[in-house]
Amino acid sequence: MGPMTFGLFMDNKHVGKRIRILRRARGMTLQQVAAQTGLTASFLSQMERSLTGITLSSLASVSNALGVQLRELVTQPDQTTPDTHQGERQEYSVESVSLHYERLSTSFPGSCLHSLKIRIPAGYSSGFESHAGEELLFVLSGSIEYTVDGQTFHLGTGDSVHIDSRRSHQIVNTSDTTTEILWTSTLPVFEDGVQTSE
């Protein structure tokens, strides 16, 4: 992909503003969206004002509640081949106070896994969220705290956690260094125009 396309993926600004415009256009309150997403109204308010880190999974839940495609909120790189290579993947983020992503998985008819390498800045804290599906998180380097239904798991390099994503969960990097994780989920966070389920 050329430099213009690469720049587009790096510039996912004003996502919160787009969410607020779409929510208001549908006549929905923050409480109504919260009830459909597993996110709190206060977190959604912070999301709309770009005051908090926005995860792709929370965006997928919000887009579903608003009845729009995820790609209407955020631009992500396509992955058309089954292989990816270190140093060749496009890194992207959502807003400026967010996680940094590298897409690892492709989409094909019947596929249901979505996988990312995620760089978590020191001090980052997501909101609590819950959504359909399941997810597996593996720490590549650094450490995080991953809280699921009030139970906190302290995970370091080489550690993992696998959960039912309908359980309330949060990720926090309490360390003073960046942490990298491998995240794989059945939540559809990529929309490549491929039907991924029956």
Rosetta blueprint (number, residue, H / E / L):
1 M L
2 G L
3 P H
4 M H
5 T H
6 F H
7 G H
8 L H
9 F H
10 M H
11 D L
12 N L
13 K L
14 H L
15 V H
16 G H
17 K H
18 R H
19 I H
20 R H
21 I H
22 L H
23 R H
24 R H
25 A H
26 R L
27 G L
28 M L
29 T L
30 L H
31 Q H
32 Q H
33 V H
34 A H
35 A H
36 Q H
37 T H
38 G L
39 L L
40 T L
41 A H
42 S H
43 F H
44 L H
45 S H
46 Q H
47 M H
48 E H
49 R L
50 S L
51 L L
52 T L
53 G L
54 I L
55 T L
56 L H
57 S H
58 S H
59 L H
60 A H
61 S H
62 V H
63 S H
64 N H
65 A H
66 L H
67 G L
68 V L
69 Q L
70 L H
71 R H
72 E H
73 L L
74 V L
75 T L
76 Q L
77 P L
78 D L
79 Q L
80 T L
81 T L
82 P L
83 D L
84 T L
85 H L
86 Q L
87 G L
88 E L
89 R L
90 Q L
91 E E
92 Y E
93 S E
94 V L
95 E L
96 S L
97 V L
98 S L
99 L L
100 H E
101 Y E
102 E E
103 R E
104 L L
105 S L
106 T L
107 S L
108 F L
109 P L
110 G L
111 S L
112 C L
113 L L
114 H E
115 S E
116 L E
117 K E
118 I E
119 R E
120 I E
121 P L
122 A L
123 G L
124 Y L
125 S E
126 S L
127 G L
128 F L
129 E E
130 S L
131 H L
132 A L
133 G L
134 E E
135 E E
136 L E
137 L E
138 F E
139 V E
140 L E
141 S E
142 G L
143 S E
144 I E
145 E E
146 Y E
147 T E
148 V E
149 D L
150 G L
151 Q E
152 T E
153 F E
154 H E
155 L E
156 G E
157 T L
158 G L
159 D L
160 S E
161 V E
162 H E
163 I E
164 D E
165 S L
166 R L
167 R L
168 S L
169 H E
170 Q E
171 I E
172 V E
173 N L
174 T L
175 S L
176 D L
177 T L
178 T L
179 T E
180 E E
181 I E
182 L E
183 W E
184 T E
185 S E
186 T L
187 L L
188 P L
189 V L
190 F L
191 E L
192 D L
193 G L
194 V L
195 Q L
196 T L
197 S L
198 E L
